[in-house]
Amino acid sequence: MKKVFIGVGHGGSDPGAVANGFREKDLNLSIALACNEELQRHGVTTLMSRTADENDTLNEEIRECNAFAPDLALDVHNNAGGGDGAEAFYHFGGGTGKRLAENVLQELIAIGQNSRGAKTRKNSAGRDWYGFIRETACPAVIVEFAFVDNAADLQFIDTPEEQRKAGIACAKGILATLGIPYVPLVTVVPEPIPEPIPEPEPIPEPEPIPEPEPVPEPELIPASFWGKLRKILKDVIHRIFH
């Protein structure tokens, strides 16, 4: 299993570069945490020099890194001085460190950042200028993601989402150097649970139809009526014809 050490520049009483309402130490930590999470998702064993805002000296960082014995080491920083873009420093001897620096910059370019290039820097003794690169036993690089004192360049990392994107890009460059294929994170959206279909209301039973009231039988005309009627008709006929 591959191992990677992630140094987080500055921290605690050392804020690093401060400008435009941002402190470098906070930006460094946010980017490093995102990078660390993405590496672990790909099965890489990691160690961060700090996971909170605390004092973390360079000597302690180097000691932790060498004790961890990683395959690669990367120190997260941000820049100042009015420049623009990202840059990465590696051991002047090139090799894996150079490939790591170039791979990380390539991924940062892919998400919209300018590149100042992969570089080396020597001290007066002809050794690496930066202690993190000079004193670590494994291939190591320092990545400067953006210029905190350049408002336009700062937009590359001025929100938590942008810092997360920068951290993931950094992880992708590390994975490429380790020969580990990058697997995009697929967010599974759960299918909505259908609402239960309400049971139909029971159909009320029809009210019983009332039975019709019985029709009273007609009264019979008495026989005496017919006798009187015959007598009257007889008298009328007699008068007509006589």
Secondary structure, DSSP 8 states (H G I E B T S, - for coil): --EEEEEE--BTTB--SEETTEEHHHHHHHHHHHHHHHHHHTT-EEEES-SSS----HHHHHHHHHHH--SEEEEEEEE-SS--SEEEEE-TT-THHHHHHHHHHHHHHHTT--EEEEE--B-TTSSBSSHHHHH-SS-EEEEEEEETT-HHHHTTSSSHHHHHHHHHHHHHHHHHHHT-------------------------------------------HHHHHHHHHHHHHHHHHHH-
